[in-house]
Amino acid sequence: MGTVHWGRWRWRAARPQVSEYDEFSMLADNATEAGLKWGGPPAVERCSMPCSDGLTISGLRWGDSDPELVLLHGGAQNSHTWDTVALALGRPLVTVDLPGHGHSDWRPDRDYRPTAMVEVIAAAVEKWAPRAKAVVGMSLGGLTALCLAADRPDLVRRLGIVDVTPGTDRDKSESIIDFMSGPEDFDDFEAMLAYTVGHNPHRTKESLVRGLLHNAREQSDGRWVWRWDPINGWKTTDEEDSSPFEGLWDKLGQIACPVHLWLGGAWSVVDSTDTEDFLDRCPQALVTTVEGAGHSIQGSRPVELAGLIEGLLTEGR
């Protein structure tokens, strides 16, 4: 088997050469796949900070000036899910690894509910992007951004939510929970990639390879594991358990800033009843469906999503 090149990362036979992995080495591939002009490596760096709970939160800072935007990823993702969107926007911004994801520490209590994470996210936004024009979150990050907008309106001047509402439940997100409830480790990178491809029909294989390199790591025995905490709570099916999103409809009703809700047209975890309830509680919201996009719009239609975020940033100007 020959050598496949992804940026400066090489995949020879079935064994990735992990020592050559550089988290910023594949950005040119992101740009090429999306049809974006590549003008050379952008200014982007990893940042981290200690939180009041003693744990570390990490993220990526794009650009050299004050960030205009904060992006929060979904469950089982990380900051790099926004790479193509960031390239398309060309604005200074910050992407944050939620607790238990990416390079942020896992929580000892393994509590990753939006209401449990919002204090840490608020501290990160206050430190890295206190004057940001908007906060945008996808799925779990979207509901965390919703909590932030309700609890800290001084930090959220505009709010963008990607394909989620407080009405999203286990039935609507069954395929996501099925993915997260799968194997916690794999024999090799190819096995992990095959598993991921099977659960992401709206993504290109090339983008999934890049995503896995950011979202997984090789152990000393050669097996591959996720960077996100494979929390057992995602696998719980007890109907008596309280919803991890309990009380978020009430928080939505407290939000006064401009709000945009973007839904996947090909597959979404939001139904028409959720949309109606969202608008009842947040009448200023603008709802847009992105045709051909799946739940992770930033993965399947990143350039279109960048255009929608640009519209949110310039609304009312």
C-alpha positions as CSV (number, residue, x, y, z in Angstrom):
1,M,0.0,0.0,0.0
2,G,1.3,3.4,-0.9
3,T,1.6,6.6,1.2
4,V,-1.4,8.9,1.6
5,H,-0.5,12.5,2.4
6,W,-2.8,14.7,4.6
7,G,-0.9,17.9,5.0
8,R,2.4,16.9,6.6
9,W,0.8,13.8,8.1
10,R,1.5,10.5,6.4
11,W,-0.5,7.3,6.5
12,R,1.6,4.4,5.3
13,A,-0.2,1.0,5.0
14,A,-2.6,0.8,7.9
15,R,-0.4,2.5,10.4
16,P,-0.4,6.3,10.9
17,Q,2.9,8.0,11.5
18,V,1.6,9.9,14.6
19,S,4.9,11.5,15.3
20,E,4.4,13.7,12.3
21,Y,1.0,15.0,13.3
22,D,0.8,18.7,13.6
23,E,-2.7,20.1,14.4
24,F,-2.3,23.0,12.1
25,S,-0.7,21.2,9.2
26,M,-3.9,20.2,7.4
27,L,-5.5,23.7,7.1
28,A,-4.5,23.9,3.4
29,D,-6.4,20.7,2.8
30,N,-9.5,22.2,4.5
31,A,-9.3,25.2,2.2
32,T,-8.8,23.1,-0.9
33,E,-11.7,20.8,-0.2
34,A,-14.0,23.8,0.4
35,G,-12.8,25.7,-2.7
36,L,-11.3,28.5,-0.6
37,K,-8.3,30.5,-1.8
38,W,-5.2,29.5,0.2
39,G,-2.9,32.4,0.9
40,G,-0.6,30.6,3.3
41,P,-0.9,29.5,6.9
42,P,-3.2,31.7,8.9
43,A,-2.3,33.1,12.3
44,V,-3.7,30.5,14.7
45,E,-2.4,29.2,18.0
46,R,-3.5,27.0,20.9
47,C,-4.4,28.7,24.1
48,S,-5.2,27.3,27.6
49,M,-6.2,28.6,31.0
50,P,-6.8,27.2,34.5
51,C,-10.3,27.3,35.8
52,S,-11.7,27.8,39.3
53,D,-12.3,24.1,39.6
54,G,-8.6,23.5,39.1
55,L,-9.0,22.0,35.6
56,T,-7.7,23.4,32.4
57,I,-9.7,24.5,29.4
58,S,-8.2,24.9,26.0
59,G,-9.0,26.4,22.6
60,L,-7.7,28.0,19.5
61,R,-7.2,31.6,18.8
62,W,-7.4,32.7,15.2
63,G,-6.0,36.1,14.1
64,D,-3.9,38.7,15.8
65,S,-6.5,41.2,16.9
66,D,-9.4,41.1,19.4
67,P,-11.7,38.1,18.6
68,E,-15.0,39.0,17.1
69,L,-16.5,35.6,17.5
70,V,-16.6,32.6,19.8
71,L,-17.4,29.1,18.4
72,L,-18.4,26.1,20.6
73,H,-18.4,22.6,19.1
74,G,-20.8,19.7,19.7
75,G,-20.5,16.6,21.8
76,A,-17.7,14.2,20.8
77,Q,-16.1,17.0,18.8
78,N,-13.4,19.6,19.4
79,S,-12.3,23.1,18.3
80,H,-11.0,21.8,14.9
81,T,-14.5,21.1,13.7
82,W,-14.6,24.8,12.9
83,D,-11.4,25.0,10.9
84,T,-13.0,25.4,7.5
85,V,-15.6,27.9,8.9
86,A,-12.8,29.9,10.4
87,L,-10.8,29.9,7.1
88,A,-13.9,31.0,5.2
89,L,-14.8,33.8,7.6
90,G,-11.2,35.2,7.8
91,R,-12.1,37.0,11.0
92,P,-10.3,37.0,14.4
93,L,-12.1,34.5,16.6
94,V,-11.8,31.9,19.3
95,T,-12.9,28.2,19.3
96,V,-13.2,26.6,22.6
97,D,-12.7,22.9,23.5
98,L,-15.6,22.1,25.9
99,P,-14.7,20.3,29.1
100,G,-14.1,16.7,28.4
101,H,-13.3,17.3,24.8
102,G,-10.2,18.1,22.7
103,H,-7.4,19.4,24.8
104,S,-9.5,20.4,27.7
105,D,-9.4,18.4,30.9
106,W,-12.0,15.7,31.6
107,R,-14.2,16.4,34.6
108,P,-13.9,14.0,37.5
109,D,-17.7,14.1,38.0
110,R,-18.1,13.5,34.2
111,D,-21.0,16.1,34.2
112,Y,-21.1,17.7,30.8
113,R,-24.6,19.2,30.9
114,P,-24.8,22.7,29.5
115,T,-25.7,24.1,32.9
116,A,-22.7,22.4,34.4
117,M,-20.2,23.7,31.8
118,V,-21.5,27.3,31.4
119,E,-19.4,28.7,34.3
120,V,-16.2,27.4,32.8
121,I,-17.1,28.6,29.3
122,A,-18.0,32.0,30.7
123,A,-14.6,32.3,32.2
124,A,-12.9,31.4,28.9
125,V,-15.0,33.9,26.9
126,E,-14.3,36.6,29.5
127,K,-10.6,35.9,29.3
128,W,-10.1,35.3,25.6
129,A,-13.0,37.2,23.8
130,P,-14.8,39.6,26.2
131,R,-15.8,42.0,23.4
132,A,-16.9,39.3,20.8
133,K,-19.8,40.3,18.6
134,A,-21.4,36.9,18.8
135,V,-21.2,33.4,20.3
136,V,-22.1,30.5,18.1
137,G,-22.6,26.9,19.3
138,M,-23.4,23.6,17.7
139,S,-25.5,20.9,19.4
140,L,-24.2,20.5,22.9
141,G,-22.1,23.7,22.4
142,G,-25.3,25.4,21.1
143,L,-27.2,24.7,24.3
144,T,-24.2,25.7,26.3
145,A,-24.1,29.0,24.4
146,L,-27.8,29.4,25.1
147,C,-27.1,29.1,28.8
148,L,-24.3,31.6,28.5
149,A,-26.6,34.1,26.7
150,A,-29.1,33.8,29.5
151,D,-26.7,33.8,32.4
152,R,-24.1,36.3,31.1
153,P,-25.8,38.6,28.5
154,D,-22.8,40.9,28.8
155,L,-20.7,38.2,27.0
156,V,-23.2,37.3,24.3
157,R,-24.3,40.2,22.1
158,R,-25.6,37.9,19.3
159,L,-26.3,34.2,19.5
160,G,-26.1,31.6,16.8
161,I,-27.3,28.0,17.4
162,V,-26.5,25.1,15.0
163,D,-29.1,22.4,14.8
164,V,-30.3,21.9,18.4
165,T,-33.1,23.2,20.7
166,P,-33.9,22.3,24.3
167,G,-36.5,19.9,22.8
168,T,-33.8,17.7,21.4
169,D,-34.1,14.4,23.2
170,R,-32.7,10.9,23.0
171,D,-35.1,9.7,20.4
172,K,-34.3,12.7,18.0
173,S,-30.6,12.2,18.6
174,E,-30.6,8.4,18.5
175,S,-28.0,8.1,15.8
176,I,-25.6,10.5,17.7
177,I,-26.0,8.6,20.9
178,D,-25.5,5.3,19.0
179,F,-22.2,6.7,17.6
180,M,-21.1,7.8,21.1
181,S,-22.1,4.5,22.6
182,G,-19.9,2.5,20.3
183,P,-16.4,1.2,20.9
184,E,-14.1,3.3,23.2
185,D,-11.0,2.0,21.5
186,F,-10.0,0.4,18.1
187,D,-7.3,-1.9,16.8
188,D,-6.0,0.7,14.4
189,F,-6.8,4.0,12.7
190,E,-8.4,2.3,9.7
191,A,-11.0,0.6,12.0
192,M,-11.8,3.9,13.7
193,L,-12.1,5.6,10.4
194,A,-14.5,2.9,9.0
195,Y,-16.7,3.2,12.1
196,T,-16.8,7.0,11.8
197,V,-17.5,7.0,8.0
198,G,-20.5,4.7,8.7
199,H,-22.0,7.2,11.0
200,N,-21.4,10.3,9.0
201,P,-23.1,10.0,5.5
202,H,-23.0,13.7,4.9
203,R,-19.3,14.2,5.3
204,T,-16.4,13.5,2.9
205,K,-14.0,10.8,3.8
206,E,-11.1,13.3,3.5
207,S,-12.8,15.6,6.1
208,L,-13.4,12.6,8.4
209,V,-9.7,11.6,8.3
210,R,-8.7,15.1,9.3
211,G,-11.4,15.1,12.0
212,L,-10.2,11.9,13.5
213,L,-6.6,13.0,13.6
214,H,-7.8,15.9,15.8
215,N,-10.3,13.9,17.8
216,A,-8.4,10.7,18.6
217,R,-5.0,9.6,19.7
218,E,-2.9,6.5,19.5
219,Q,-1.9,4.6,22.7
220,S,1.4,3.0,23.4
221,D,0.0,-0.4,22.5
222,G,-1.0,0.9,19.0
223,R,-4.7,1.0,19.8
224,W,-6.7,4.2,19.1
225,V,-8.9,6.0,21.6
226,W,-11.1,9.2,21.5
227,R,-9.9,12.5,22.9
228,W,-13.4,13.1,24.3
229,D,-14.5,11.5,27.5
230,P,-16.6,8.4,26.7
231,I,-19.0,9.3,29.4
232,N,-21.3,6.4,30.4
233,G,-24.2,8.9,30.9
234,W,-24.7,9.1,27.1
235,K,-25.5,5.4,27.1
236,T,-28.2,5.6,29.8
237,T,-31.7,4.8,28.6
238,D,-33.6,5.0,31.9
239,E,-36.7,7.0,31.0
240,E,-36.9,8.2,34.6
241,D,-33.6,10.0,34.3
242,S,-34.0,13.8,34.1
243,S,-33.2,15.4,30.8
244,P,-29.7,16.9,30.6
245,F,-31.4,19.9,29.0
246,E,-34.0,20.4,31.7
247,G,-34.8,24.1,32.3
248,L,-33.3,25.3,29.1
249,W,-36.6,26.3,27.5
250,D,-37.0,28.8,30.4
251,K,-33.5,30.1,29.8
252,L,-34.2,30.6,26.1
253,G,-37.1,32.9,27.1
254,Q,-34.7,35.1,29.1
255,I,-32.6,35.9,26.0
256,A,-33.0,39.4,24.5
257,C,-30.2,39.6,22.0
258,P,-30.5,38.7,18.3
259,V,-30.7,34.9,17.8
260,H,-30.2,32.8,14.7
261,L,-31.1,29.1,14.6
262,W,-29.6,27.1,11.7
263,L,-31.0,23.6,10.9
264,G,-29.7,20.8,8.8
265,G,-31.9,20.2,5.8
266,A,-30.8,16.6,5.0
267,W,-30.9,15.5,8.6
268,S,-31.6,17.3,11.9
269,V,-32.3,16.7,15.5
270,V,-34.9,19.5,15.5
271,D,-38.5,18.9,14.4
272,S,-41.2,21.3,13.5
273,T,-42.7,21.3,17.1
274,D,-39.2,22.3,18.5
275,T,-39.0,25.1,16.0
276,E,-42.4,26.4,16.9
277,D,-41.6,26.2,20.6
278,F,-38.3,28.0,20.0
279,L,-40.0,30.9,18.2
280,D,-42.7,31.1,20.9
281,R,-40.1,31.6,23.6
282,C,-37.6,33.6,21.4
283,P,-39.7,35.6,18.9
284,Q,-36.8,37.6,17.7
285,A,-35.1,34.5,16.4
286,L,-34.4,33.9,12.7
287,V,-34.6,30.2,11.6
288,T,-32.8,29.0,8.5
289,T,-32.6,25.5,7.0
290,V,-29.4,24.7,5.2
291,E,-30.3,22.4,2.3
292,G,-28.1,19.3,2.0
293,A,-26.5,19.7,5.4
294,G,-26.6,17.2,8.2
295,H,-26.6,17.8,11.9
296,S,-23.0,19.1,11.9
297,I,-23.5,21.9,9.4
298,Q,-20.0,23.1,9.9
299,G,-18.8,19.7,8.6
300,S,-21.1,19.2,5.6
301,R,-21.7,22.8,4.5
302,P,-19.0,24.9,6.2
303,V,-18.9,27.7,3.6
304,E,-22.6,28.2,3.7
305,L,-22.5,28.2,7.5
306,A,-19.8,30.8,7.4
307,G,-22.0,33.0,5.3
308,L,-24.8,32.7,7.8
309,I,-22.5,33.5,10.7
310,E,-21.3,36.6,8.7
311,G,-25.0,37.6,8.5
312,L,-25.4,37.3,12.2
313,L,-22.3,39.4,12.9
314,T,-23.5,42.2,10.6
315,E,-27.2,42.1,11.5
316,G,-28.5,45.5,12.4
317,R,-25.4,47.4,11.2
